[in-house]
């Protein structure tokens, strides 16, 4: 359960010590319930990714609160193993000196696994995302973009988190690979009862996967709409956004 | 206006000898738009760069490329440099990397225009202002005085289109121009491309893996896989009656997403007012 209440965020802009601040997010409030698939859509520069970082507890908001199961998300003890993330840039998401196996083990060690690596678990994780167990010994540069992104998803799944946050995770992949990943996520959400927060500018993909969409512009929430009522959006910005989808 | 003819183009890595593009031949008729479609690593960008002769030194190419009666592959480095920009124009995917990050947009543009045409400063600014208003970059003085990192991806992409308008090339090659952009800017940039074709009547090679964009612009489509052309034909044929399995796979890949979206929006022709 995420409760986001009146969150605002700004970055310093201009020259050193100038104190000028540029507001990125203002007065954001919404709730996320376990198992929900929530999409956050908007143009680049609308503050989607900053919001993602705040949700992950990587950054602190200037004001407002973000609670994860009732506790502050910024304390890593509260979120350890229960929130995962998959980012857009798959090439830089995996340590280039790690094999796939080592990359998958990293979060498991972090939540306190010890002793011999649980190979059957790793194999089943890889199988879940549609990769062969022979991938285990490969290094990131030996994988294609789609494969690397699947490894990132497998790694995010490894701790069985309640919520996985995807920040433009499929935007830089080819159309057909995008489709495979979307199908995979759809399957995971129904079989594992896992919840997602899906940040993207690809409205078609977000509408396909998510049950609720947050439409953002210039750091504010313009509209929150259930996907099946997408047709009846009210704000002019949401209409403009939906009109510019290229099918 | 002249046809662009590529015949028996082969590109290979000079060190390993591995062929990256194999025996690729196609013709783009004057004033038409050819789209090259394929997944990453299929040799789309290599083909484009081979036409401009901009591939890295480790890559070799053979085969002939003609622009009307000029044989591009027989030109010296100095001659092709004259052709790039004035006759051929390349629009890249990443606007941030296409402009010099250490100088303002204006000075990058001035450098290009001075090299090709030797116009005076006021002439350049006048022409740029006109072109930039055409692509909806209204505040042109501010944009010319800013550095690439101060502008958004869509603005930089439109800036490249504006530059293409001023240079008035015969062939515009666009290498994944909309891939790095968000939905709204993608839509706007695509509109600008359509306008660019109207204005200049130029021949266009449009590289993309997004079939939605291709459908909007292209007259003819060429499908590449692993460096080989698997199918080519008129855009309507490719989309409605694909012959090759791979083409069918590409065309149907995103249908379920698109159909779902159409269903949500209640039919094919939704437009909000």
Interface residues (C-beta under 8 A of the other chain):
Chain A: X42 X43 X44 X45 X144 X145 X174 X175 X176 X177 X178 X179 X182 X201 X202 X203 X204 X205 X207 X208 X227 X228 X230 X231 X233 X239 X240 X241 X242 X243 X244 X245 X246 X247
Chain B: X39 X40 X41 X152 X153 X154 X181 X182 X183 X184 X185 X186 X187 X188 X190 X209 X210 X211 X212 X213 X216 X249 X250 X253 X254 X256 X257 X258 X260 X261 X262 X264 X265 X266 X270 X271 X272
